[in-house]
């Protein structure tokens, strides 16, 4: 691997050139905002730099998107509230103080949020079970999903909630639970289905809009 530096948007950016038997050249920015270029072994460093120069505008946009993503990773939302994250190995437990989370590692924070998510989801599920009748025994699952906030498998009797819901207020989590529970009765999104949802969550359109906007 060869390492160089270039200037993008007035900033020094490290380049890592990786040579593999690729037919094409690939540009990407890694978690350290370094430009990783994957090329065929026959492509010279001079040619790589020439290609970077020719694609400078596009790479500058990619670089800014990468930086913005990193900035967002320095904060998180939990139950509708935004927190800045301060990581220092000298911190012990996860501590919340005036909009800041102090933690010794990202891994520690991820575990904390994972456990909190399961706890909160179970609390909200139990709350909804008290008001919605005829919900059969089911298995609650929690996982990160890219395109759905929840899934009800009425055949296998499972309800899966998207772990990303922990970023929202409890009321929004309640909407998703009610939505999925309603699928035990109505297996589609018919008028009867939405009528059932509205019985237990009258403002469901507002909740749907908020989930679409994020």
ChimeraX attribute file (.defattr): number of C-alpha atoms within 10 A of each C-alpha:
attribute: neighborCount
match mode: 1-to-1
recipient: residues
	/A:1	8
	/A:2	10
	/A:3	12
	/A:4	12
	/A:5	13
	/A:6	14
	/A:7	11
	/A:8	16
	/A:9	13
	/A:10	8
	/A:11	9
	/A:12	11
	/A:13	17
	/A:14	18
	/A:15	18
	/A:16	18
	/A:17	18
	/A:18	15
	/A:19	17
	/A:20	13
	/A:21	10
	/A:22	11
	/A:23	8
	/A:24	9
	/A:25	14
	/A:26	12
	/A:27	15
	/A:28	14
	/A:29	20
	/A:30	12
	/A:31	10
	/A:32	11
	/A:33	19
	/A:34	18
	/A:35	24
	/A:36	17
	/A:37	19
	/A:38	21
	/A:39	21
	/A:40	15
	/A:41	12
	/A:42	10
	/A:43	12
	/A:44	12
	/A:45	14
	/A:46	9
	/A:47	11
	/A:48	16
	/A:49	14
	/A:50	12
	/A:51	12
	/A:52	17
	/A:53	12
	/A:54	11
	/A:55	12
	/A:56	15
	/A:57	13
	/A:58	10
	/A:59	19
	/A:60	15
	/A:61	13
	/A:62	17
	/A:63	21
	/A:64	15
	/A:65	14
	/A:66	18
	/A:67	16
	/A:68	11
	/A:69	13
	/A:70	14
	/A:71	10
	/A:72	10
	/A:73	11
	/A:74	13
	/A:75	15
	/A:76	15
	/A:77	15
	/A:78	17
	/A:79	16
	/A:80	15
	/A:81	11
	/A:82	14
	/A:83	18
	/A:84	18
	/A:85	19
	/A:86	16
	/A:87	17
	/A:88	12
	/A:89	9
	/A:90	10
	/A:91	13
	/A:92	12
	/A:93	12
	/A:94	15
	/A:95	13
	/A:96	13
	/A:97	9
	/A:98	7
	/A:99	12
	/A:100	15
	/A:101	18
	/A:102	22
	/A:103	22
	/A:104	17
	/A:105	17
	/A:106	14
	/A:107	10
	/A:108	15
	/A:109	19
	/A:110	11
	/A:111	11
	/A:112	14
	/A:113	17
	/A:114	16
	/A:115	11
	/A:116	14
	/A:117	22
	/A:118	17
	/A:119	12
	/A:120	15
	/A:121	23
	/A:122	14
	/A:123	12
	/A:124	16
	/A:125	17
	/A:126	11
	/A:127	12
	/A:128	18
	/A:129	14
	/A:130	8
	/A:131	8
	/A:132	13
	/A:133	9
	/A:134	10
	/A:135	14
	/A:136	12
	/A:137	8
	/A:138	13
	/A:139	11
	/A:140	15
	/A:141	16
	/A:142	17
	/A:143	14
	/A:144	14
	/A:145	14
	/A:146	8
	/A:147	7
	/A:148	10
	/A:149	20
	/A:150	22
	/A:151	19
	/A:152	21
	/A:153	16
	/A:154	17
	/A:155	7
	/A:156	9
	/A:157	14
	/A:158	19
	/A:159	20
	/A:160	20
	/A:161	26
	/A:162	21
	/A:163	19
	/A:164	17
	/A:165	24
	/A:166	22
	/A:167	18
	/A:168	17
	/A:169	14
	/A:170	17
	/A:171	14
	/A:172	22
	/A:173	24
	/A:174	21
	/A:175	23
	/A:176	23
	/A:177	24
	/A:178	23
	/A:179	24
	/A:180	24
	/A:181	28
	/A:182	24
	/A:183	20
	/A:184	20
	/A:185	15
	/A:186	16
	/A:187	13
	/A:188	12
	/A:189	12
	/A:190	10
	/A:191	10
	/A:192	13
	/A:193	17
	/A:194	18
	/A:195	14
	/A:196	19
	/A:197	22
	/A:198	16
	/A:199	12
	/A:200	17
	/A:201	19
	/A:202	14
	/A:203	12
	/A:204	20
	/A:205	13
	/A:206	12
	/A:207	17
	/A:208	13
	/A:209	10
	/A:210	12
	/A:211	14
	/A:212	8
	/A:213	6
	/A:214	6
